[in-house]
Amino acid sequence: MKTVYMSFSTDIIHGGHIRIIQEAAKLGELTIGVLTDKVVASYKRFPLLSTKERMNIVSNVVGVRYVIEQNTFVGEDILRKLKPDYFVHGDDWRIGIQAPVRTRIIKLLEEWGGELWEFPYSKNQEYDALESHVRSQLSIPDVRRGRLKKLLELKPLVTAMEVHSGLTGLIVENEKVVKEDGLISQFDAMWVSSLCDSTAKGKPDIELVDMTSRLRTIDDIMEVTTKPIIFDGDTGGQLDHFSYLIKTLERIGVSAVIIEDKTGSKRNSLFGTEVEQHQDSIENFSAKITAGKNAMKTREMLLIARIESLILERGLDDAMECYCFCTSWSRRYNDSQSP
């Protein structure tokens, strides 16, 4: 019997997928490689269902003999091991961003005389509406908030790009590039910068733009995007106010907040020591972190401490002292919060 291989990344199985699986099964013994969450998240929307759940769904489709986990986008290691007689795919990748991947697959199949079989891609308004509905679920705060933490567990490096409006958010949401090796890459998250948000409003980056305005910017971005948001929280403001800011950001679905250990009239770090800047004490900064962590209702949002010792030319020892203190505190805090 001939052997057939397909790769799947989708977490929704519709009639178009069933038809191509049935056609592939007619060619021979069908194996489907399900792309892992890490691979899928590198080039398209983050899957709502885990790799294991998607493998279970595919394994129950009539015609599928074997289901395996595919840890790379192209799956060269699997294909060289299985040496399938046929590789099956829809014809939608002949043009566009996946065309270089198609070329790689064809060259790979030539090594053992395998063939590429392409079937017409299913174009259906109902399928498009279904995908649009699934994608919209990713923008829900409770779904969006913890996604950055999941990405950090899946990938050794997470890339973020600055956004300061709905338009820039759409650019980061949809931009994809084909790298030299033919693989597709995209940004994982969005960085809502205080500098750019202030500049877009024609104001200096001195915490002049109030949080109400900055929250409106986040709302504009969230309305048209789905990717995790990292919020530049400057100094975090007054200690008493910081807890309420954390509660608000967590509630609306922000994935991470970064605050820096400065006090007084904040100036942008790009100025370095050219302007007068004051570094907060380790004790005060730790108290602010404590207040922020205590304000959180979930363990999905991240609070990131940014130490300015090197920017202010206080040396590595000063930075390490603050880092070691915060790390020790963080461990004690996490231990106290464990079930």
C-alpha positions in Angstrom: 0.0 0.0 0.0 1.2 3.5 -0.8 1.9 5.9 2.1 0.5 9.4 2.3 1.4 12.3 4.6 -0.4 15.6 5.4 0.3 18.3 8.0 -2.5 20.0 9.9 -2.5 23.1 12.1 -6.1 24.1 12.4 -8.2 23.7 15.6 -11.5 23.8 13.7 -12.4 20.9 11.4 -15.0 21.8 8.7 -16.3 20.1 5.6 -13.4 21.3 3.4 -10.9 19.6 5.7 -12.9 16.4 5.8 -13.0 16.2 2.0 -9.3 16.6 1.5 -8.6 14.0 4.2 -11.0 11.6 2.4 -9.2 12.3 -0.9 -5.8 11.8 0.7 -7.0 8.5 2.2 -7.9 7.1 -1.3 -4.2 7.4 -2.2 -3.0 5.1 0.5 -2.3 4.7 4.2 -2.7 8.2 5.6 -0.5 9.8 8.4 -1.3 13.3 9.6 1.3 15.4 11.4 -0.3 17.9 13.7 1.8 21.1 14.2 2.5 21.9 17.8 1.3 25.0 19.5 4.8 26.5 19.3 5.0 26.0 15.5 1.4 27.3 14.8 2.0 30.4 17.0 5.1 31.3 15.0 3.2 32.0 11.8 -0.5 32.3 12.4 -3.0 32.9 15.2 -2.5 31.2 18.5 -4.5 28.0 18.6 -7.4 27.9 20.9 -7.0 24.2 21.4 -3.8 22.5 22.6 -1.7 20.2 20.4 -3.0 17.1 22.3 -6.7 18.2 21.8 -6.1 18.9 18.1 -4.4 15.5 17.7 -7.4 13.8 19.3 -9.8 15.5 16.9 -7.9 14.6 13.8 -7.4 10.9 15.0 -11.2 10.5 15.0 -11.7 11.5 11.4 -12.5 8.6 9.1 -9.6 7.7 6.8 -6.8 8.7 9.1 -4.5 5.8 10.1 -1.8 7.5 12.2 -1.5 10.9 13.9 1.9 12.2 15.0 3.2 15.5 16.5 5.1 17.7 14.1 7.6 19.9 15.9 8.8 22.0 12.9 6.9 24.0 10.2 8.2 22.0 7.2 8.6 18.7 9.0 11.7 17.7 7.2 12.8 15.2 9.9 9.5 13.4 9.8 9.3 13.3 6.0 12.8 11.9 5.7 12.0 9.2 8.2 8.6 8.2 6.7 9.5 8.8 3.0 5.9 9.0 2.0 4.9 8.2 -1.6 2.6 11.2 -1.5 2.4 14.6 0.3 -1.0 16.1 0.2 -1.9 19.8 0.5 -4.5 22.3 -0.7 -3.5 24.3 -3.8 -3.8 27.6 -1.9 -0.1 27.7 -1.2 1.1 27.9 -4.8 1.2 31.7 -4.5 1.6 34.0 -1.5 3.7 33.7 1.6 3.7 29.8 1.7 5.1 29.4 -1.8 8.7 29.0 -0.7 7.6 26.3 1.7 5.9 24.5 -1.2 9.2 24.6 -3.1 11.1 23.1 -0.2 8.6 20.3 0.1 8.9 19.5 -3.6 12.7 19.3 -3.4 12.5 17.2 -0.3 10.2 14.7 -2.0 12.6 14.4 -4.9 15.1 12.7 -2.6 13.1 9.4 -2.6 10.8 9.9 -5.5 7.8 11.1 -3.6 5.0 13.2 -5.2 3.1 16.3 -4.2 -0.7 16.0 -4.6 -2.6 19.2 -4.5 -6.4 19.5 -4.1 -8.5 22.6 -4.7 -8.7 24.8 -1.7 -12.3 24.9 -0.2 -13.6 28.5 -0.5 -16.8 28.9 1.4 -18.3 32.0 3.1 -19.4 29.8 6.0 -15.9 28.5 6.6 -14.6 32.1 6.5 -17.2 33.2 9.0 -16.3 30.2 11.2 -12.6 31.2 11.2 -13.5 34.8 11.8 -15.6 33.8 14.8 -12.8 31.6 16.3 -10.3 34.5 15.8 -12.6 36.9 17.5 -12.5 34.7 20.6 -8.7 35.4 21.0 -9.5 39.1 21.7 -11.7 38.2 24.7 -9.8 39.5 27.9 -9.9 36.2 29.7 -8.5 34.4 26.7 -6.0 37.0 25.7 -4.5 37.8 29.1 -2.6 34.5 29.7 -1.3 34.0 26.2 2.0 35.8 26.6 2.8 33.5 29.6 2.0 30.5 27.4 4.2 31.7 24.6 7.1 32.2 27.0 6.7 28.6 28.0 6.6 27.4 24.4 9.3 29.5 22.8 12.9 30.4 23.8 12.4 33.9 22.4 9.2 36.0 22.1 9.2 39.0 19.8 7.2 42.2 20.4 6.7 45.3 18.3 5.7 48.8 19.5 2.1 50.0 18.9 0.3 53.2 19.9 -2.9 53.1 17.9 -5.4 50.8 16.3 -3.7 51.2 12.9 -0.2 50.3 14.2 -1.8 47.4 16.1 -3.3 46.1 12.8 0.2 46.3 11.2 1.8 44.2 14.0 -1.2 41.8 14.0 -1.0 41.0 10.3 2.6 41.4 9.3 4.4 38.2 8.3 7.8 37.7 6.7 9.4 34.7 4.9 12.9 34.1 6.2 15.8 32.9 4.1 15.2 29.3 5.1 11.6 29.6 3.8 10.0 29.6 7.2 7.2 32.1 8.0 7.6 34.4 11.0 5.5 37.0 12.7 5.4 39.2 15.9 4.2 37.4 19.0 3.1 40.4 21.0 2.6 44.2 21.1 4.5 46.7 23.2 2.4 49.7 24.2 5.1 52.3 24.7 4.8 55.4 26.9 7.2 57.2 24.7 5.4 56.6 21.4 1.9 57.1 23.0 3.1 60.5 24.3 4.8 61.4 21.0 1.7 60.6 19.0 -0.2 63.1 21.2 2.5 65.7 20.7 3.6 65.6 24.4 6.9 64.8 26.2 7.5 61.4 27.7 7.4 62.5 31.3 4.2 60.7 32.4 2.3 63.7 31.3 -0.3 61.6 29.4 -2.7 60.4 32.2 -3.7 56.8 32.5 -7.3 57.4 31.4 -5.9 58.5 28.0 -3.5 55.6 27.8 -6.3 53.1 28.6 -8.2 54.6 25.7 -5.2 53.8 23.5 -5.2 50.2 24.7 -8.9 49.9 24.1 -8.4 51.1 20.5 -5.7 48.5 19.9 -7.7 45.7 21.6 -10.8 46.4 19.5 -9.0 45.4 16.3 -6.3 42.9 17.4 -5.9 39.6 19.2 -2.2 39.4 20.2 -0.9 39.8 23.8 -0.2 43.3 25.0 2.7 44.4 27.1 2.1 47.7 28.8 4.8 50.3 29.5 3.8 51.4 33.0 6.7 54.0 33.4 7.3 54.2 37.2 3.8 52.9 38.0 2.8 56.2 39.6 2.0 56.6 43.2 2.0 53.5 45.4 -1.6 53.8 46.4 -2.7 54.3 42.8 -0.7 51.4 41.4 -2.9 48.7 42.8 -5.9 50.1 41.0 -4.0 50.4 37.7 -3.0 46.7 38.0 -6.6 45.7 38.6 -7.8 47.7 35.6 -5.1 46.3 33.2 -5.8 42.8 34.3 -9.5 43.1 33.9 -9.3 44.4 30.3 -6.9 41.6 29.3 -3.3 43.1 29.3 -0.7 40.3 29.5 2.2 42.1 31.1 3.1 45.4 32.8 6.6 46.7 33.0 7.6 49.4 35.6 11.0 51.0 36.1 12.7 51.9 39.4 12.6 55.7 39.1 11.0 58.2 41.3 10.1 61.9 41.1 9.7 63.6 37.7 10.3 60.8 35.3 12.5 61.3 32.2 12.9 59.0 29.3 15.8 56.5 29.8 17.3 57.5 26.4 18.5 60.7 28.0 20.7 58.7 30.4 22.5 61.0 32.7 22.1 64.0 30.5 19.1 65.0 32.6 18.5 64.6 36.3 16.9 61.3 37.1 16.3 59.7 40.4 16.4 55.9 41.1 14.0 54.6 43.6 15.3 52.7 46.6 15.2 48.9 46.5 12.8 48.8 49.5 10.3 51.3 47.9 10.4 49.6 44.5 9.8 46.2 46.1 6.9 47.6 48.0 5.4 48.8 44.7 5.9 45.3 43.2 4.3 43.8 46.3 1.3 46.1 46.0 0.9 45.2 42.3 1.1 41.4 42.9 -1.4 41.6 45.7 -3.8 43.4 43.5 -3.9 40.7 40.9 -6.9 38.3 40.8 -5.3 35.8 38.5 -1.8 34.4 38.0 -1.9 35.0 34.2 -0.7 38.6 34.0 3.0 39.3 34.4 4.5 42.2 36.4 8.0 42.9 35.2 10.6 45.0 37.1 12.9 47.1 35.0 16.1 48.2 36.8 17.7 51.4 35.6 21.2 51.1 37.3 23.1 50.8 34.0 21.2 53.6 32.3 22.0 55.9 35.2 25.7 54.7 35.2 25.6 53.2 38.7 27.3 50.1 37.6 26.6 46.4 37.4 26.9 45.8 41.1 24.1 48.2 41.8 21.9 46.4 39.2 22.7 43.0 40.6 21.9 44.1 44.2 18.4 45.1 43.1 18.0 42.1 40.9 19.0 39.6 43.7 16.7 41.3 46.1 13.8 41.3 43.7 14.5 37.7 42.8 14.6 36.6 46.4 11.4 38.5 47.1 9.7 37.0 44.1 10.5 33.4 45.2 9.2 34.1 48.7 6.0 35.7 47.3 5.3 32.8 44.9 5.9 30.3 47.7 3.4 32.0 49.9 0.8 32.0 47.0 1.2 28.3 46.2 -1.9 26.2 46.9 
